[in-house]
Amino acid sequence: MDNILVLGCAGQIGSELTLELRRLYGDSHVVASDIRQADKDILESGPFEILNVLEVQKVSDVVKKYNITQIYHLAAILSGNAEKNPLPSWDINMKGLLDILEMVKELKVGRLFWPSSIAVFGPSTPCKNTPQQCVMDPNTVYGISKLAGERWIAYYNKRYGVDTRSVRYPGLISYKTEAGGGTTDYAVEIYYEAIKNAAYTCFLSEKTYLPMMFMPDAIKATIDLMQIDAAKLSVKDSYNIGGMSFCPDDVFKAIQKYIPEFKIAYQPDFRQSIADSWPQSINDDIAKHDWGLSYVYDLDKMTEVMLTEIKKKFGK
């Protein structure tokens, strides 16, 4: 049985991925860790360790303590927050990855998952049906770190035989964890504000199309990739995964079907220029071919679930 370590378990992805991994592998086989305390459901369902990815010796000690065979390295500073603090964000996003790669190599950990992002693309990238291989000229700290990270995991895979796996996440949407400083976070905030105030002021313009994915589809894609035989994987840096593509106006209209009084206003901020440099839709045919990537949710299905579950959180 594999023993799994999740670095960054308190974040948007980690909080849900950890619980699903524990369901699949057993609570005692999935060690959750973060620089801060995690939610109660994680703390009470299995082992938890306070870890800072920049303190690699402590991470190494935990890997040895639990005989870890797989690592999901999710700790990162997201796009919006990284622009506010470029150099510290670079250290966490880049040095954190390099230290973990070196540790995985030295300790011979079986597999490493590290998430990339559509932020690796840039203004010169084809913006519609963006292909797996194309021009990448990211112009944000987050995007630059993700592109550099893709090259490093491919290097460690080829040079040292480290089994590294990655996907380029689009914007991720979840009702369980609120927004955490990303450019696509409007698509989470808008549902919460629809329930709380029946109104939302969006930081992107109404027709800003971006690739998005509902968290259950993202979690399934991540685990499916980690479980597949390495011989079937043709991409050594990071796989495109596309999900669905929509704009704020599409989400607004989807919500209005359930909350007719819902209102929206638009006040684009610095994140608009980031979004404008990213793809509008993604070609993920290679992931579908190599490891059977598939999706369950479209915008309408996701909206129904988001509103239902957020109402429960607020006792409505």
C-alpha positions as CSV (number, residue, x, y, z in Angstrom):
1,M,0.0,0.0,0.0
2,D,1.3,3.5,-0.9
3,N,1.9,6.1,1.8
4,I,1.1,9.5,0.6
5,L,2.2,13.0,1.7
6,V,0.2,16.1,0.7
7,L,2.2,19.3,1.0
8,G,-0.3,22.3,1.1
9,C,-3.3,20.3,2.4
10,A,-5.1,23.5,3.7
11,G,-5.3,25.1,0.3
12,Q,-8.2,25.0,-2.2
13,I,-7.0,21.8,-4.0
14,G,-5.3,20.2,-1.0
15,S,-8.3,20.4,1.3
16,E,-10.4,18.2,-1.0
17,L,-7.6,16.1,-2.5
18,T,-6.5,14.9,0.9
19,L,-9.9,13.7,1.9
20,E,-10.4,11.9,-1.4
21,L,-7.0,10.2,-1.1
22,R,-7.9,9.1,2.4
23,R,-11.1,7.6,1.1
24,L,-9.2,5.7,-1.6
25,Y,-6.0,4.7,0.3
26,G,-7.1,4.7,3.9
27,D,-6.9,7.5,6.5
28,S,-3.6,6.3,8.0
29,H,-1.9,6.1,4.6
30,V,-2.3,9.8,3.7
31,V,-0.3,12.3,5.7
32,A,-1.6,15.9,5.4
33,S,0.7,18.8,6.0
34,D,0.7,22.6,5.7
35,I,2.4,25.7,7.2
36,R,-0.8,26.3,9.1
37,Q,-3.5,24.2,10.8
38,A,-5.9,22.4,8.5
39,D,-9.6,22.1,8.8
40,K,-11.2,19.9,11.4
41,D,-12.2,17.2,8.9
42,I,-8.5,16.8,7.9
43,L,-7.1,17.0,11.4
44,E,-9.5,14.4,12.8
45,S,-9.4,11.9,9.9
46,G,-5.7,11.1,9.7
47,P,-2.1,12.1,10.4
48,F,-1.2,15.8,10.1
49,E,2.2,17.6,10.3
50,I,3.0,21.3,10.3
51,L,5.5,21.7,7.5
52,N,7.1,24.6,5.6
53,V,8.3,23.5,2.1
54,L,11.3,25.8,2.5
55,E,12.5,23.7,5.4
56,V,13.2,20.6,3.4
57,Q,15.0,18.8,6.2
58,K,11.8,18.7,8.2
59,V,9.9,17.5,5.1
60,S,12.5,14.8,4.6
61,D,12.1,13.7,8.2
62,V,8.4,13.3,7.7
63,V,8.9,11.3,4.5
64,K,11.2,8.9,6.4
65,K,8.9,8.8,9.4
66,Y,5.9,7.6,7.4
67,N,7.7,5.7,4.7
68,I,6.2,8.0,2.0
69,T,6.0,6.6,-1.5
70,Q,4.0,9.4,-3.2
71,I,4.1,13.2,-2.7
72,Y,1.6,15.7,-3.9
73,H,3.4,19.1,-3.7
74,L,0.7,21.7,-3.8
75,A,2.2,24.5,-1.7
76,A,2.4,27.7,-3.7
77,I,1.6,31.5,-3.8
78,L,-1.1,32.0,-6.5
79,S,-1.1,34.6,-9.3
80,G,-2.8,37.6,-7.7
81,N,-1.0,37.4,-4.4
82,A,2.4,36.6,-6.1
83,E,2.2,39.9,-8.1
84,K,2.0,41.8,-4.7
85,N,5.1,40.1,-3.3
86,P,7.2,38.8,-6.3
87,L,10.4,37.7,-4.6
88,P,9.1,35.9,-1.6
89,S,6.5,34.2,-3.9
90,W,9.3,33.1,-6.2
91,D,11.2,31.5,-3.3
92,I,8.1,29.5,-2.2
93,N,7.1,28.5,-5.7
94,M,10.5,27.8,-7.2
95,K,13.0,27.0,-4.4
96,G,10.3,24.9,-2.7
97,L,9.9,22.8,-5.8
98,L,13.7,22.4,-6.4
99,D,14.3,21.3,-2.8
100,I,11.5,18.7,-3.0
101,L,12.7,17.4,-6.3
102,E,16.2,16.9,-4.9
103,M,14.8,15.2,-1.8
104,V,12.6,12.9,-3.9
105,K,15.7,11.9,-5.9
106,E,17.8,11.3,-2.9
107,L,15.2,9.4,-0.9
108,K,13.9,7.5,-4.0
109,V,10.3,8.5,-3.4
110,G,8.1,6.7,-5.9
111,R,6.1,9.5,-7.5
112,L,5.8,13.2,-7.3
113,F,2.8,15.3,-8.4
114,W,3.3,19.0,-8.9
115,P,0.7,21.3,-10.3
116,S,1.3,23.7,-13.2
117,S,-1.2,26.2,-14.5
118,I,-2.6,27.9,-17.6
119,A,-0.5,30.8,-16.3
120,V,2.5,29.3,-18.2
121,F,0.9,30.7,-21.3
122,G,1.2,34.3,-22.3
123,P,0.3,37.0,-24.8
124,S,1.9,35.3,-27.8
125,T,0.2,31.9,-27.0
126,P,-2.7,30.9,-29.3
127,C,-5.7,32.0,-27.1
128,K,-8.3,29.6,-28.4
129,N,-8.0,25.8,-28.2
130,T,-4.5,26.3,-26.9
131,P,-2.3,23.3,-27.9
132,Q,-0.1,21.2,-25.6
133,Q,3.0,22.5,-27.2
134,C,3.1,26.2,-28.3
135,V,4.8,29.5,-27.5
136,M,4.9,30.2,-23.8
137,D,5.8,33.7,-22.7
138,P,4.2,34.2,-19.2
139,N,4.4,37.7,-17.8
140,T,3.5,37.1,-14.2
141,V,5.7,35.8,-11.3
142,Y,3.3,32.9,-10.9
143,G,3.4,32.0,-14.6
144,I,7.2,32.3,-14.8
145,S,7.7,30.1,-11.8
146,K,5.3,27.5,-13.2
147,L,7.0,27.4,-16.6
148,A,10.4,27.1,-15.0
149,G,8.9,24.4,-12.8
150,E,7.7,22.4,-15.8
151,R,11.2,22.4,-17.2
152,W,12.7,21.3,-13.9
153,I,10.3,18.3,-13.4
154,A,11.0,17.2,-17.0
155,Y,14.7,17.5,-16.3
156,Y,14.6,15.4,-13.2
157,N,12.5,12.9,-15.0
158,K,14.9,12.5,-17.9
159,R,18.2,13.0,-16.0
160,Y,17.5,11.1,-12.8
161,G,14.5,9.0,-13.6
162,V,12.3,10.7,-11.0
163,D,8.7,9.9,-11.7
164,T,7.2,13.4,-11.9
165,R,3.7,14.1,-13.0
166,S,1.8,17.4,-13.6
167,V,-1.2,19.0,-15.0
168,R,-1.8,22.6,-16.1
169,Y,-4.8,23.5,-14.0
170,P,-7.3,26.0,-15.4
171,G,-9.3,28.1,-12.9
172,L,-10.6,25.8,-10.2
173,I,-14.0,26.3,-8.5
174,S,-15.1,24.8,-5.2
175,Y,-17.7,25.4,-2.5
176,K,-15.6,23.9,0.2
177,T,-12.7,26.3,0.3
178,E,-13.1,30.0,-0.4
179,A,-11.0,32.0,-2.9
180,G,-7.2,32.2,-2.2
181,G,-5.7,35.0,-4.3
182,G,-5.9,33.7,-7.9
183,T,-7.0,35.5,-11.0
184,T,-9.8,33.1,-11.6
185,D,-11.2,33.4,-8.1
186,Y,-14.2,35.5,-9.2
187,A,-15.8,32.2,-10.2
188,V,-15.8,31.2,-6.6
189,E,-16.5,34.5,-5.0
190,I,-19.5,35.1,-7.3
191,Y,-21.4,32.2,-5.9
192,Y,-20.8,33.1,-2.2
193,E,-21.8,36.7,-2.9
194,A,-24.9,35.6,-4.7
195,I,-26.0,33.7,-1.6
196,K,-24.9,36.3,0.9
197,N,-25.9,39.5,-0.8
198,A,-27.6,38.8,-4.1
199,A,-24.9,41.1,-5.6
200,Y,-21.3,40.9,-6.8
201,T,-18.7,43.3,-8.1
202,C,-16.4,41.4,-10.4
203,F,-12.7,42.2,-10.8
204,L,-12.7,40.9,-14.5
205,S,-14.7,42.3,-17.4
206,E,-18.0,40.6,-18.3
207,K,-16.7,38.9,-21.5
208,T,-13.4,37.6,-20.2
209,Y,-13.4,33.9,-21.2
210,L,-11.1,31.6,-19.3
211,P,-10.8,27.8,-19.0
212,M,-12.4,26.6,-15.7
213,M,-12.9,23.3,-13.9
214,F,-15.2,22.2,-11.0
215,M,-13.1,20.8,-8.2
216,P,-14.5,17.2,-8.3
217,D,-13.3,16.9,-11.9
218,A,-9.9,18.4,-11.0
219,I,-9.4,16.0,-8.1
220,K,-10.4,13.0,-10.3
221,A,-8.0,14.1,-13.1
222,T,-5.1,14.5,-10.6
223,I,-5.6,11.1,-9.0
224,D,-6.2,9.3,-12.4
225,L,-2.9,10.7,-13.6
226,M,-1.0,9.6,-10.5
227,Q,-2.4,6.1,-10.8
228,I,-1.7,5.4,-14.4
229,D,1.3,3.3,-15.6
230,A,4.2,5.7,-16.3
231,A,4.8,3.9,-19.6
232,K,1.5,5.4,-21.0
233,L,2.5,9.0,-20.3
234,S,4.0,10.8,-23.3
235,V,4.2,14.3,-21.7
236,K,7.1,14.8,-19.2
237,D,6.5,18.4,-18.3
238,S,2.7,19.1,-17.7
239,Y,-0.5,18.0,-19.4
240,N,-3.1,20.5,-20.7
241,I,-6.5,19.9,-19.0
242,G,-9.3,22.2,-20.2
243,G,-12.5,21.6,-18.4
244,M,-15.0,24.2,-19.6
245,S,-14.7,27.8,-20.9
246,F,-16.9,30.7,-19.8
247,C,-16.9,34.4,-18.9
248,P,-18.3,36.2,-15.8
249,D,-21.5,37.1,-17.8
250,D,-22.1,33.4,-18.4
251,V,-21.9,32.6,-14.6
252,F,-24.1,35.6,-13.8
253,K,-26.8,34.3,-16.1
254,A,-26.5,30.7,-14.8
255,I,-26.9,32.0,-11.2
256,Q,-29.9,34.1,-12.2
257,K,-31.8,31.0,-13.1
258,Y,-31.9,30.2,-9.4
259,I,-31.6,33.7,-7.9
260,P,-33.5,36.0,-10.3
261,E,-32.8,39.1,-8.1
262,F,-29.0,38.6,-8.4
263,K,-27.1,41.7,-9.7
264,I,-23.6,42.1,-10.9
265,A,-21.3,45.0,-11.5
266,Y,-17.8,45.1,-13.1
267,Q,-14.7,46.9,-11.8
268,P,-11.7,45.3,-13.5
269,D,-8.5,45.5,-11.5
270,F,-4.9,44.5,-12.0
271,R,-6.0,40.9,-12.5
272,Q,-7.7,41.8,-15.8
273,S,-4.3,42.2,-17.6
274,I,-3.3,38.8,-16.2
275,A,-6.5,37.2,-17.5
276,D,-6.1,38.8,-20.9
277,S,-2.7,37.1,-21.3
278,W,-4.1,33.6,-20.6
279,P,-5.9,31.2,-23.0
280,Q,-9.7,31.4,-23.5
281,S,-9.9,27.6,-24.1
282,I,-7.6,24.6,-23.9
283,N,-6.9,21.6,-26.1
284,D,-6.5,18.6,-23.9
285,D,-6.6,15.8,-26.5
286,I,-3.3,14.3,-25.4
287,A,-4.4,13.9,-21.8
288,K,-7.6,12.3,-23.0
289,H,-5.6,9.9,-25.1
290,D,-2.8,9.1,-22.6
291,W,-4.7,8.6,-19.4
292,G,-8.4,8.9,-20.2
293,L,-9.1,12.5,-19.0
294,S,-12.8,13.1,-18.8
295,Y,-15.3,15.6,-17.2
296,V,-18.6,15.3,-15.5
297,Y,-19.6,18.9,-14.9
298,D,-20.6,21.7,-17.2
299,L,-21.5,25.3,-16.0
300,D,-25.1,24.5,-15.3
301,K,-24.4,21.3,-13.4
302,M,-21.7,23.1,-11.4
303,T,-23.9,26.1,-10.6
304,E,-26.7,23.9,-9.2
305,V,-24.2,22.1,-6.9
306,M,-22.4,25.3,-5.9
307,L,-25.5,27.2,-4.9
308,T,-27.0,24.2,-3.1
309,E,-23.9,23.5,-1.0
310,I,-23.1,27.2,-0.2
311,K,-26.7,27.6,1.1
312,K,-26.1,24.7,3.4
313,K,-22.9,26.3,4.7
314,F,-24.9,29.4,5.6
315,G,-27.9,27.5,7.0
316,K,-30.2,28.7,4.2
